[in-house]
Amino acid sequence: MKIETTEKLKNETSNFIIFIKGTEFSEDLKKDIIKRLVKLVNVAFKEGYIQGGNHIINKLKKKKEGVKNESKI
C-alpha cells in the first residue's frame, strides 16, 4: 500500500512539474513553485513515516500489555 502511494505521488509530482514547465510563468516563479512542491512532498513522506512508526509502536505496546494481562491470570 505504501509503495503504491509513493509511486502515485511520484507520478503526480512529475506530471505537475511537466505542466508547470509548459506554462508561461516566469522561470523564477516556476522554480519557486517546484521548490514548494518538493518541500510539501518531503513533509508528507516524513509525516507518513512518523505515523507509520507510531502505529507500529502502539501495536507493540498493546501486545505487551496483553501478554502482561495474560500472565497475571
Buried (B, 14 or more C-beta within 10 A) or exposed (E): EEEEEEEEBEEEBEEEBEEBEEEEEEEEEBEEBBEEBEEEBEEEEEEBEEEEEEEEEEEEEEEEEEEEEEEEE
